[in-house]
């Protein structure tokens, strides 16, 4: 039930009213007298908003109000203003599904998930940079039935920290904060540094450098030989900049490696060889088969 007429006095007693919408009296700022007694009000967690309103009226002294519970029987005849969430077994909201960070470019659609349970059913409120989002002032924003925030046609002003709050009369709870990162217009990956053929000795370390730009930022992956992913090995890792680092090189590390940069718009790759040389050995004098320290000194020639 909704009342849209501004008035000072409102008598609704003897109307067999069982429930009331939380927005029933929000358009009555000048209300001085309200009668809801002698109805069939069902006093459960959904009506606690009315208990709070009646308490506000009583504390301000600006309005007189009467409303009594008909159901359940254990609180029959009680003033609605006296009931509490504890005696009605109301349940504080709890989050069952959290949002995650998201990267977007111009004109994308992004979804932030938020699901919550509680009694009464929690209201879902979304915050950006600690300010409540208004779905009415921006048509690109939509709150779906399950609490998910949908942002259409993303733009630079959408970037920031997002958080979901679930709220009911028993309390409120917030999700973790997540970040929406904006990267402007989509752009294909482009290499900044490409890997180069490199020679390395057994037992040493080697790095094939590789980095790329793009929007969204491309992901760097490496393969070896016939596009087989680089095997998991504690000696091998991808650096923060995207390079391939191999420690304590062995002969089997020789071969062709490919660096792939992919961002969903396109994928590019560049290749390079790692050439592994054998261990350093003492060089033998070509004039004899003995080790260099034992080789005879060649006779000097007089000029």
Backbone torsions as a table, in degrees:
resi	resn	phi	psi	omega
1	UNK	NA	135.0	178.7
2	UNK	-129.5	139.2	177.2
3	UNK	-114.3	126.8	-175.2
4	UNK	-114.6	-0.2	-176.2
5	UNK	-94.8	128.3	175.2
6	UNK	-70.5	130.3	-177.8
7	UNK	-155.9	164.2	178.5
8	UNK	-98.4	-29.5	-176.4
9	UNK	-129.6	135.0	179.8
10	UNK	-140.0	113.4	179.0
11	UNK	-106.7	116.4	179.5
12	UNK	-125.3	18.7	-179.2
13	UNK	-74.5	158.2	-179.2
14	UNK	59.3	41.5	179.4
15	UNK	-119.0	6.7	-179.2
16	UNK	55.7	32.6	177.8
17	UNK	-72.4	128.7	179.5
18	UNK	-102.2	-39.9	-178.9
19	UNK	-136.3	160.8	179.4
20	UNK	-135.7	139.9	176.9
21	UNK	-73.6	139.1	179.9
22	UNK	-56.5	-19.8	-179.4
23	UNK	-96.3	10.9	-172.3
24	UNK	-57.8	-38.4	-172.7
25	UNK	-118.7	14.7	-176.2
26	UNK	-71.0	-16.5	179.2
27	UNK	-98.6	20.5	-179.3
28	UNK	-122.2	64.1	-176.4
29	UNK	-68.0	-20.4	-177.7
30	UNK	-101.3	12.8	-178.6
31	UNK	-61.6	129.9	-179.8
32	UNK	-113.9	-23.4	-179.3
33	UNK	-146.1	130.3	-179.1
34	UNK	-136.0	126.4	177.1
35	UNK	-118.9	118.8	175.6
36	UNK	-123.8	10.0	-179.5
37	UNK	-72.2	166.3	178.9
38	UNK	60.6	35.3	172.4
39	UNK	-114.8	-172.7	-179.4
40	UNK	-110.4	43.4	-175.8
41	UNK	-59.1	128.5	175.6
42	UNK	-94.6	109.5	-175.0
43	UNK	-90.5	98.0	174.9
44	UNK	-130.5	-169.2	-176.2
45	UNK	-61.5	-25.9	-177.6
46	UNK	-71.0	-15.1	-176.6
47	UNK	-106.0	5.0	-179.5
48	UNK	-63.4	-24.3	175.2
49	UNK	-59.6	-36.1	179.4
50	UNK	-70.0	-38.1	176.2
51	UNK	-59.0	-43.3	178.8
52	UNK	-64.3	-40.0	179.8
53	UNK	-63.9	-44.4	-180.0
54	UNK	-64.1	-37.2	176.6
55	UNK	-64.5	-38.9	178.1
56	UNK	-63.5	-42.7	177.3
57	UNK	-59.1	-45.3	-177.3
58	UNK	-64.5	-41.0	-177.6
59	UNK	-71.1	-34.5	-178.9
60	UNK	-77.7	-29.8	-178.4
61	UNK	74.8	7.8	-177.6
62	UNK	-89.7	-13.4	-178.1
63	UNK	-146.0	149.6	174.2
64	UNK	-108.2	134.9	-177.9
65	UNK	-143.8	146.3	177.8
66	UNK	-137.5	128.9	176.6
67	UNK	-153.7	131.6	-178.2
68	UNK	-124.9	152.5	-179.9
69	UNK	-84.9	139.8	174.3
70	UNK	-106.6	-34.3	178.6
71	UNK	-132.3	150.3	-7.0
72	UNK	-72.0	168.4	-171.8
73	UNK	-62.1	-32.3	-175.5
74	UNK	-66.3	-18.9	176.5
75	UNK	-121.8	21.2	180.0
76	UNK	-59.8	133.5	179.1
77	UNK	87.9	-9.9	179.7
78	UNK	-72.0	145.5	173.4
79	UNK	-67.2	133.9	179.2
80	UNK	-57.2	-32.1	-177.5
81	UNK	-64.5	-17.1	-175.2
82	UNK	-98.1	-7.3	-176.2
83	UNK	-80.0	152.6	-176.7
84	UNK	-127.1	157.7	178.5
85	UNK	-60.6	-33.4	-176.7
86	UNK	-63.5	-43.8	-176.2
87	UNK	-76.9	-12.7	178.0
88	UNK	-100.0	4.8	-179.8
89	UNK	57.7	39.3	176.1
90	UNK	-71.0	148.6	-174.7
91	UNK	-115.8	125.1	177.2
92	UNK	-61.1	143.9	-179.8
93	UNK	-60.3	148.9	172.3
94	UNK	-137.4	138.1	-177.7
95	UNK	-79.8	131.4	178.2
96	UNK	-111.5	-15.1	177.7
97	UNK	-150.0	125.3	-174.3
98	UNK	-102.3	152.5	174.5
99	UNK	-75.4	164.8	179.5
100	UNK	-128.9	158.3	176.9
101	UNK	-57.1	152.1	-179.6
102	UNK	-142.8	143.4	174.0
103	UNK	-112.8	131.8	-178.2
104	UNK	-134.8	160.8	170.9
105	UNK	-120.6	177.1	-176.5
106	UNK	-57.6	129.0	173.9
107	UNK	84.5	5.7	178.3
108	UNK	-74.5	171.9	168.1
109	UNK	-119.9	131.0	-177.1
110	UNK	-126.8	146.6	-180.0
111	UNK	-121.5	129.7	171.7
112	UNK	-111.4	117.5	-176.8
113	UNK	-82.1	140.0	171.6
114	UNK	-154.5	116.3	177.1
115	UNK	-126.6	140.8	-176.8
116	UNK	-145.7	152.3	176.8
117	UNK	-123.6	158.1	178.8
118	UNK	167.3	174.0	179.4
119	UNK	-135.5	111.4	3.9
120	UNK	-73.4	171.8	-179.4
121	UNK	-54.7	127.0	-175.4
122	UNK	-67.7	148.0	170.0
123	UNK	-84.4	135.7	179.7
124	UNK	-99.1	126.6	178.9
125	UNK	-125.2	134.3	178.8
126	UNK	-107.3	138.9	179.2
127	UNK	-117.6	142.2	170.2
128	UNK	-125.6	121.5	-176.0
129	UNK	52.6	41.4	177.2
130	UNK	70.3	11.0	176.5
131	UNK	-112.8	135.6	-178.3
132	UNK	-65.7	134.3	178.3
133	UNK	-82.5	137.5	176.6
134	UNK	-104.8	117.6	179.7
135	UNK	-75.0	-15.6	-176.3
136	UNK	-84.3	-26.4	-175.3
137	UNK	-92.2	-10.3	180.0
138	UNK	-137.1	108.2	-175.3
139	UNK	-68.1	-12.7	178.7
140	UNK	-76.9	-16.3	-177.9
141	UNK	-97.1	133.5	178.7
142	UNK	-139.4	134.0	174.4
143	UNK	-99.8	111.2	-178.3
144	UNK	-76.1	165.9	-174.3
145	UNK	-59.4	-30.6	-177.4
146	UNK	-89.0	5.9	178.5
147	UNK	97.9	-5.3	-179.6
148	UNK	-69.5	136.6	174.4
149	UNK	-93.2	124.2	177.1
150	UNK	-111.3	125.8	176.5
151	UNK	-115.6	118.1	-179.1
152	UNK	-100.1	156.3	175.5
153	UNK	50.1	56.1	-174.1
154	UNK	-57.0	146.8	178.9
155	UNK	-142.1	174.2	-171.5
156	UNK	-59.6	-34.6	-178.0
157	UNK	-68.0	-11.5	179.8
158	UNK	-79.0	-17.2	-176.4
159	UNK	-66.9	148.7	-180.0
160	UNK	150.9	-166.3	-178.6
161	UNK	-100.8	125.2	-178.9
162	UNK	-112.4	148.0	178.2
163	UNK	-152.2	141.3	178.8
164	UNK	-102.8	137.1	175.7
165	UNK	-121.8	129.3	175.7
166	UNK	-106.5	128.8	-169.7
167	UNK	-139.2	134.3	168.4
168	UNK	-144.0	-173.3	-175.3
169	UNK	-66.6	-19.5	-178.4
170	UNK	-87.3	-11.1	179.8
171	UNK	151.1	-170.3	179.4
172	UNK	-145.4	157.8	179.2
173	UNK	-147.4	148.6	-179.8
174	UNK	-118.1	151.5	174.8
175	UNK	-81.5	177.6	170.5
176	UNK	-64.8	155.6	174.5
177	UNK	-79.9	139.2	177.7
178	UNK	-127.3	160.9	-174.4
179	UNK	-114.5	132.0	169.8
180	UNK	-101.7	115.6	-179.7
181	UNK	-103.7	133.0	-176.5
182	UNK	-111.8	132.7	-174.9
183	UNK	-122.8	23.5	175.4
184	UNK	68.4	-152.4	-177.9
185	UNK	-70.4	143.9	178.5
186	UNK	-58.6	142.6	178.1
187	UNK	-142.2	135.6	178.8
188	UNK	-65.5	154.1	177.1
189	UNK	-63.6	148.5	174.7
190	UNK	-143.9	135.0	-177.7
191	UNK	-72.8	136.1	170.2
192	UNK	-95.8	-42.0	175.6
193	UNK	-132.8	131.0	176.4
194	UNK	-108.4	148.3	179.5
195	UNK	-66.1	149.1	179.9
196	UNK	-121.0	149.7	175.1
197	UNK	-55.5	135.4	-174.4
198	UNK	-138.8	135.3	173.4
199	UNK	-100.8	142.3	-178.1
200	UNK	-148.0	149.1	177.9
201	UNK	-88.6	148.5	174.9
202	UNK	-53.9	134.2	177.9
203	UNK	92.7	-15.6	177.9
204	UNK	-89.6	-179.1	178.6
205	UNK	-112.2	155.5	-179.0
206	UNK	-145.8	147.9	175.5
207	UNK	-130.7	125.8	169.0
208	UNK	-95.3	111.2	-177.2
209	UNK	-76.2	145.0	176.7
210	UNK	-162.9	127.2	174.6
211	UNK	-150.3	155.0	-175.7
212	UNK	-148.9	157.9	174.9
213	UNK	-115.5	168.7	179.3
214	UNK	158.9	168.9	177.0
215	UNK	-130.3	118.1	-5.7
216	UNK	-63.8	163.0	179.3
217	UNK	-54.9	130.7	-177.0
218	UNK	-71.4	151.7	174.0
219	UNK	-91.9	135.2	-179.4
220	UNK	-99.4	128.8	174.1
221	UNK	-132.6	158.6	-178.2
222	UNK	-126.5	143.9	172.6
223	UNK	-129.6	167.1	178.6
224	UNK	-131.0	141.7	175.6
225	UNK	63.8	-118.5	-175.2
226	UNK	-86.7	47.0	177.8
227	UNK	67.1	25.7	174.7
228	UNK	-81.3	130.6	179.1
229	UNK	-54.1	142.1	178.2
230	UNK	-57.0	126.6	-175.3
231	UNK	-63.1	151.0	176.2
232	UNK	-68.6	124.4	-175.9
233	UNK	-155.3	129.8	-180.0
234	UNK	-59.8	-16.8	178.5
235	UNK	-81.5	-13.6	-170.2
236	UNK	-117.7	135.1	175.0
237	UNK	-153.2	158.1	175.2
238	UNK	-97.0	128.3	-177.0
239	UNK	-74.0	168.9	-179.5
240	UNK	-59.8	-31.5	-179.3
241	UNK	-86.0	-7.4	178.0
242	UNK	109.0	-3.0	-179.9
243	UNK	-72.4	159.0	177.3
244	UNK	-101.8	117.7	-177.9
245	UNK	-110.1	127.9	177.7
246	UNK	-124.0	124.7	-179.1
247	UNK	-101.2	149.2	175.8
248	UNK	51.0	61.1	-174.2
249	UNK	-58.6	139.9	174.3
250	UNK	-118.3	167.3	-175.7
251	UNK	-59.0	-33.6	-177.1
252	UNK	-69.2	-10.4	178.9
253	UNK	-78.0	-8.3	177.4
254	UNK	-61.8	146.7	174.2
255	UNK	144.1	-176.5	-179.2
256	UNK	-93.3	133.0	179.5
257	UNK	-119.7	145.5	179.5
258	UNK	-123.9	132.6	175.0
259	UNK	-101.1	123.4	178.5
260	UNK	-108.0	134.4	174.3
261	UNK	-119.8	116.0	-173.9
262	UNK	-132.2	140.0	177.7
263	UNK	-138.7	19.3	178.4
264	UNK	88.9	-21.8	176.0
265	UNK	-93.0	-39.9	179.6
266	UNK	-159.4	168.9	177.0
267	UNK	-137.2	130.6	178.7
268	UNK	-125.9	160.4	178.3
269	UNK	-147.8	157.1	176.4
270	UNK	-140.0	147.0	-175.2
271	UNK	-119.8	158.6	175.3
272	UNK	-158.8	157.6	179.7
273	UNK	-104.4	141.9	165.5
274	UNK	-103.7	123.0	-179.5
275	UNK	-111.1	115.0	-176.6
276	UNK	-96.6	122.8	176.3
277	UNK	-94.4	154.5	178.8
278	UNK	-67.0	173.4	-179.6
279	UNK	-62.4	149.7	175.5
280	UNK	-63.7	130.5	176.9
281	UNK	-125.4	160.5	178.6
282	UNK	-66.2	128.7	-179.2
283	UNK	-72.4	136.1	178.5
284	UNK	-92.7	145.8	177.2
285	UNK	-69.6	128.7	-177.9
286	UNK	-64.7	-14.1	-177.4
287	UNK	-85.5	-13.6	-179.7
288	UNK	-150.2	167.2	-174.6
289	UNK	-99.1	2.4	-178.8
290	UNK	-88.9	167.5	178.1
291	UNK	-67.5	149.4	-174.6
292	UNK	-52.7	-39.3	-177.7
293	UNK	-65.4	-25.0	-176.0
294	UNK	-98.7	-4.3	-179.2
295	UNK	-70.7	139.7	178.6
296	UNK	-67.6	150.0	178.6
297	UNK	-76.4	125.9	-179.4
298	UNK	-63.1	143.3	179.0
299	UNK	-64.2	140.8	179.2
300	UNK	-75.7	152.0	179.2
301	UNK	-107.4	134.0	176.9
302	UNK	-81.1	134.9	179.6
303	UNK	-92.8	NA	NA
